[in-house]
């Protein structure tokens, strides 16, 4: 619907009145709702992309462990990184990297049986089951560990700030859906 709007002093103006548009009731609310929906969809898409990125970083972590690549691990782990190992011991980043570098540590294969990531803004949490095959004291062993890692975003970069693993008996069930 259109109505003609005139300035109160329209006779003093050199141009005739201007046309104004009156929007139907609820149109502004509808536009606002559309904006919110599209913003939520974009945020959801971004969260899915971030979750995929975090899982890719977790896989890069495994490759770095297999290769004993402490430079790659240094990039993945925040300066304040802390790990709780299967025996309950607490390890800071420097100790963790030194353990990977140690000649006695001989990983053969590291992979995930299951992994999921949830993103909460600039924080992400991964949960799953990790399996590592390694040689300890001359014997080949395989360990299954349930893990939870916490990642934070700093600018455009994600880094792991905390990791906790629990040793699993060989026959324990997978992570529930």
Secondary structure, DSSP 8 states (H G I E B T S, - for coil): -EEEE--TTGGGSSS--EEEE---TTHHHHHHHHHHHHHHHHHHHHHHHHHHHHHHHHHHHHHHHHHT-HHHHHHHEEEEEEEE-TTS-EEEHHHHHHHHHSTT-EEEEEEEEEEEEEEETTEEEEEEEEEEEEEETTEEEEEEEEEEEEEEEETTEEEEEEEEEEEE-TT------
